[in-house]
C-alpha cells in the first residue's frame, strides 16, 4: 500500500536516550543505498531531529522517538515522531552566536524542504531529500495520509 505516493522503507522506535541518536544514524545508513548523494545530509538531519526530540520533548523523559524513512517519486522523506513538548513546536531559531539552538537551521539548510505536523500531543518532524529514481516496499508509514506507525519494517504481511 502506498501512502500519498510514499512507501515505507523502514521504521524504528527507540528509547528517548542519548545513545539512540547513534542508533538512528546507523538505522538510516543501513536503509539507504551506498553512494546516495543525499546520504550524509539525510543522516545529519536524522541525527539533529532525534537529538532535538530527546532534548526538548517528553521523549527524553522516559519516552520514545520513532524514525521513519519513506521513499516516493524522486525523493526520500525522513520522519521523526516525538512524545510531545507541551504544545511547543519546532522552529528555526535566529542566530545568536551560541552553540545551542542550531539544530533546525541544520535541518533547513540540508533538506530540500521540511515541516512538522501535530499528532495529538506528539509532533512529527519531516524533511525531504531529492533523489533520482527510487523504489520501496508496500508498508504503511508516518506520512499524513497514513498516520499509523508501523512497528517494524520487517514484518511479514498478513494475508
VENBELHU-V327494 format. One record per backbone hydrogen bond with DSSP energy under -0.5 kcal/mol. CO is the residue of the C=O (numbers start at 1). NH is the residue of the N-H. Records with the same first field share a line. If there is no record, write none. Layout:
CO->NH / NH
//
This chain:
2->4
3->6
5->73
6->3
7->71
8->137 / 139
10->69
11->153
12->14 / 67
14->65
15->17
17->20
18->21 / 22
19->23
20->24
21->25
22->26
23->27
24->28
25->29
26->30
27->31
28->32
33->36
36->39
38->42
39->43
40->44
41->45
42->46
43->47
44->48
45->49
46->50
47->51
48->52
49->53
50->54
51->55
52->56
53->57 / 60
57->60
58->61 / 63
59->63
63->16
65->14
66->81
67->12
68->79
69->9 / 10
70->77
71->7
72->74 / 75
74->131
75->72
76->129
77->70
78->127
79->68
80->125
81->66
84->58
85->88
91->93
102->106
103->107
104->108
105->109
106->110
107->111
113->128
115->126
117->124
119->122
121->85
122->119
123->82 / 125
124->117
125->80
126->115
127->78
128->112 / 113
129->76
139->8
143->146
149->151
152->155
//
